[in-house]
Amino acid sequence: MSSHPVLVHALRGGISESVHRGAYAVVDAAGAVHSAVGDIERPIFPRSAVKVLQALPLVASGAAERWQLSDEELALACASHGGEPRHTQAAASMLAKAGVDDTALECGTHWPYNDRALKALAASGRTPSALHNNCSGKHSGFVCLGCLMAEGGDRRAFLRGYVKPEHPVMREVSAALQVATGFDLSKTAMGTDGCSIPTYAIPLRHLAHAFARVATGQGLSEGHARAARRLRAAVAREPFMVAGSGRFDSRVMERLGERVFCKVGAEGVHCAALPELGLGVAVKMDDGNNARACEVVMAALIERLLPLADADAAFVRGLSEITLRNWNGIEVGALRADDALRSA
């Protein structure tokens, strides 16, 4: 890992004040490596970057249709959201359609990530619920799947412990992740994610291949290919739901629509599907940095790979070359993707 190249520079006074090293893989749907830098065979925890893969059973099982989930709700199932009102309302709606409420969620509770939503909630004298958890949409999707699996029985009893690896819901989710990535999860490290579900260590090459499959449907079962198309379409129509106000993934997909599906994960991971090119992208920063590093790398890769009109190219360049200002608004430096990354 120490031999990974510098992908991002933090500049001040005309020199690099800090650098961020990492690796990335760009892979096509047949599994061929289009381009790569660093060790793309070392297993890493993708964390929330793979939520679209974890949502495949929600659609493929028929649960999304059974509970008549909307585009907003399906996009939220792929989200790490900021806890804004639209996010919490959509999660509550998903649960209500399946006949349960937020007490069924096992993701835990935290204050909204969005500053305005946090302050509004505090000012109202209320405390956060599981609906405000950035993973509540994903978990609401798991609950919707579980309610379908439990039909005719006690839904609450069936759902209890759905975050555990051995639970039928999580077995479906992990099976979808294994098939999409083509990586044997039984032979890799398993950890516990921030929202309490299992997270499996998977190499960047396999993650990028999975996202190429999401982009094209190639290599997926008919049900999972249909689910991938449905989820991508929902996200393209409702990109705000995937992250929220001012955040990278929502901004990029609001601008570029179905041309890009991208999703950040904790600890410097970012994945993307580029349907028109049939490519998947996976990034991992060595220092686990998200906003200062992996988002800059992802923007540079999108800019390099996709043919963009001038206005769109300028928008994406603004995400891979960011002006830094101090509290007085004075320009003090920049975050910039390495030149080699742009020209590779």
N, C-alpha and C positions, 0 to 999 in steps of 0.2 A: 504493500500500500504506500509506503514512503517514496517509492519510485514514480508514483503517479505525477503527471505533468501539471503545471499551473494552468488552470482554466479561467480564473477570474483574478483581476488585480483591483485592490482598493488603492486609489491614487490620492496623494496629497502633495502639494508643492512640486508637482511634476515628476515624482518618483513613486514607486510602489511602497506603500506603507505596510500593507498586508497582502498576502496572496492566499488563494483557495485552490487546493489541489483536488483532483477527482478523476473519475472514469466515466465513460459513456459507451453505449452500444446502439447502433442503428441496424435493424435486422428486417429482412423481408418475410413474407408469409410462408415461404418455403424453408425458412431457417437460415438462409444465407446472410452472412454479415456484410452489410453495405459499407459501413465504416465503424471504427471503434478506436478508443484510446484507453489505455490502462488495462488493468486486470478485469476482464469481463466474465471470468469463470469463477471468481471468488463469491461464495454465497453471501448475500446481504439481506437484511430485513427490509422489505419494501414498505412496510407499515401501511399508511392510508393511501398510498399511490395505487393500490390494486383494488380499490372499492368497486370499480366497474366489473372486475372479474368476480368479486364476491356477490355481486348483484345478479349475475347471470341466472342462478336458479330461481330467483324471484319471478322472472319473466318466463323462463323455460318450463317451469312447473305448472304454469297456468294461474298462479296466485295473483299476479298483477291484473290479469283479465278478470279473475273471479271477484276481486275486490274493487275493480274498476278504477285502478290507480291512474291519475292524470300525468301529463308530461311533467308538471311541477314536482309531483310526488316521486316519479321515477328518477328524475334528475337528483332529487334530494337523497335517494337511496345510494347515489354515487358520490355523496358530498362529504367534505369537511367544512361545515358552514360556520358562520360567525354568530349564530344565535339571534339573528334579526327576526322581527315579527313574522315575516313571510316564511322563514325557515321553521320556526316553532309551530306555526299554524298548520303547515303542510305535514309535519311529523304527527301532530295530533289528529289530523284528518285521516292519515294512513291507518293509524291505530283504531280510530272509530269505525272505519269501513270494515275492519277485520273483527270488530266486536269487543275490543279491549281498550285500555287507556294507558297513560304513561307509566302507571305502576308496573306494567309488564316489562318495561325496559330494564336491561341489566348493564347499561353502559356507564352508569355513574352520573354524578351531577357536578357541573362547574359553572361559573359565571360566563356570560357570553364573551366570545373573543372580540366581537365588534364593540368598539368603545362607546358609541352612541347608544347601542342596545343595553350595554352594561349600566351606563349612567341612568338611562330611563327606568330600568328595572329597579335599581337602587333607590331612585327618587320616588318611585311608587310605593316604597316600603315593602316590596315583595322580595322573596328570595328565589334563586334559580331552581328549576326542576330538571329532570333528565332530558326534557325537550330541548333545553339550552345547550346540552352537550354537543360538541361539534360533530359527533358520530351518531346523533339521534336518528338521522334519516336512514343510515345504513342499518342500524338496529331495528328501526321500524320496519324496514324491508325484511329483516330476519324474522320478526314477529309475524308479519303478514304471511311469509312462507310457512312458519310453524302453525299458524291458525288453519291454513289449508291442510297441512299434514295431519292435524288433529281433528278435522271435521268429523262430527259424530261422537266425539269424546269430550273430555274436560280440557278445554284449551289452556286454562291457567296451569293446570297440573302438567300438561305436556310441555308447555313453554319453560317451566322452571328449570334453570340451569342451562339455557340454550347457548350460553357463551362457552361452555366446556367442550373440549375437543371431541368427546365421545357422544355428545348429544346428536340426535338425528338431523337437526337443522344444521349444526356446524359440520357434520360429516358431508352433507350436500354441498355446503359452501367450500369446504376444503377440497372436495373432489373436483369441483369446477375449477378451482385454482390450479390443481395438479394437471388436469387435462389441458387447460389453456397454456400453461407454461411448459408442459412436457417434462417437468422435473419431479422426481420421486420425493414427495414430502416426508415419507416414512424414514428416509435415510439422511435427513438434514436436521439442523438445529431448529428447535421450536421454542419460541419465547411467548410472553404474554404482552399483548398490545395495550396501549393506554386505555382503551375502552373495554378491556378484559377478555377479548377473543384471542385465539391463538394467532401468532404471526410466525411465518416460516422463512428461513433463510434460503434465498433463491438467487442464482447468478444473474447479472445484468443481461447476459445474452438471452437467457430464457425469458426474462421479463420483457425485453424488447420484442422477442418472438411472439409472446402472448398478445402484446398490443398490436402487432402486425396482423395477428389473427382477428382481433377485435375490429381492426380497420377493414378487413376483407371478408371475414367469415371463413376463409380457407383454413382447413385443419380442425375446425370445430364441428361438433355434431349439428344436425339441422336445427335442433331446439336452441342450442347455445348460439349459433350463428344468427338466428332470428332474434334472440334476446339481445345480442350485441348491437344489431341494427336498430332495434327499438330503443335501447338505452342511449345510443349515440344521437338518434333523432330527438329524443326527449331533452337531452342536455343541450343540443344545438338550439332548440326552441326556448329553453329556460336556463341559460347559462348562469344567471344570478344565483340559482339554487345550489350550485356546486361549491361555491365559496362565499360570495357576498360582495358588498360594496367595496370597491377599490382594490379587490384582491386579484392576484395575477391570473389564476385560472379563469375566473369569470370574465375579466377584462379581455383576455385573448380570445375566448370563445364567443363573447359578444361581438368582437370585431371580425373574426374569421369564420364564424359559423361552423358548418359541418366539415370544413377543411381540416380542423384540428380538434381532437379530444385530448385534453391534458389534465393531469391530476398530480398534485404534490403529495408527498408523504413526509412524516417526521424524519429528523436526522439526515436531511440533505438528499432526499430521494425525489425524483420527478420522472414520470412516465408519460408517454404520449402516443396516440394513434394518428397517422396521417393517411386517411383513406384514399385520396386520389393518387398517392404514390405507392400505396400498399406497404407502408413501412411502419415499424414500431420503434420507439425511442425509450431508452432507460438511462438515467443519470444517477450517480451517487457521489456526493462530495465527502472527502475524507474527514473533514471537520464537522460534518453534520449540519452545516449552515444552509438555511433555506432562502430567505429573502435576499441576502447578500451574495449568494453563490449559486445554488442549483437553479433558481428562477432565471438568473442572468444567463447561465449555460443553456437552459431550455430555450430562451428567447433567441439566443445566437444560433442554435441548431435549427429552429423553425425558420429563421431568416435565411439560413444557408440552404436548407433543403427545399422549401416551398417557393415556387415562382410567385412573387408578390407584386401587385401594383405599387406605384411610388408611394401613395398615401399609406397603404398597409405596411410597406417596408419601413417607412419612417416611424410608424406606430411601434412596430416590433423592435426597431433599432433603439427606441426610447426605453425599452425594457432590458436591453442587453448593454446599454451604455447610459448609466444613470448618474445625473448630476447630484452631488451631495451638498447640502446647505446646512449651516448652523442655525441656532435658534433665532438669530437676527436676520435670517434669510440670505446671508452672505455665502456665495459659492466657495466651498472649501476643498472640493475634490470630486472624485467620480468612482463609480464601480464600472468596470469595463471587462468584457469578455476578451480573453487572450487573442491576439491576431491570428495565431495558428489555428485556433478553433474556428474562426470565421472563414479561413481560406482552405481548410482541409478538404 
